[in-house]
Amino acid sequence: MSETGARDDDHAALMAERKMRFLFALRSHGVTDPRVLTAMERVDRGLFVKGIFAERAYEDMPLPIACGQTISQPSVVGLMTQALRIGQRDTVLEIGTGSGYQAAVLAQLARRVYTVDRWRRLVREAGEVFHRLGLANVTAMTADGSFGLPDQAPFDRILVTAAAEDPPGPLLQQLKPGGIMVLPVGQSDHVQKLIRVTRGEQGLEYEELRPVRFVPLVEGLGNE
């Protein structure tokens, strides 16, 4: 075998081991939905992490990205996705595009994904990865996520990847009957709860899922 062939085999073996550890970490943290696990196996997190942190893309930890934001740890992405209970015909709104990793996972499960972020740079860079992956069912836009996307509403599912003190009223209004929203809420960076809001026949139903820690939901647009 040539030296190049041996290197290719070593790389393939390393990637297979990383993927196995990645999926094991997801399952050990409670991500058990087969559709969600398959979706996360299909999306290479390494494509969404740049620079010195690229080598840590397959570890179950949050990592810094541009504009002072973070890419969430994979187990949290999996748990939030699982909590949404996405159907194949659902239209999903994501608030907080960030790296684009979460939206790429959602795109494996839903009919259509709209994702917004206040940072133009993040939307542009995520859009480039979506294009490279051929994700034609994802639309990324620069917008103030606290107001949602009224022109595209209502949505079957809404996912918020930044923490607010309470679920934003405009987002609740854009949720379809029977729809589900998953988001972190809390009054500080240190005390936050991931909650699921379901629009039922009797009104909004709230369910606490687990403690989390996210960047705050900020109104207005960024300057990058």
Secondary structure, 3 states (H helix, E strand, C coil): CCHHHHHHHHHHHHHHHHHHHHHHHHHHCCCCCHHHHHHHHHCCHHHHCCHHHHHHCCCCCCEECHHHCEECCHHHHHHHHHHHCCCCCCEEEEECCCCCHHHHHHHCCCCEEEEEECCHHHHHHHHHHHHHHCCCCEEEEECCHHHCCCCCCCEEEEEECCEECCCCHHHHHCEEEEEEEEEEECCCCCCEEEEEEEEECCEEEEEEEEEECCCECCCCCCCC
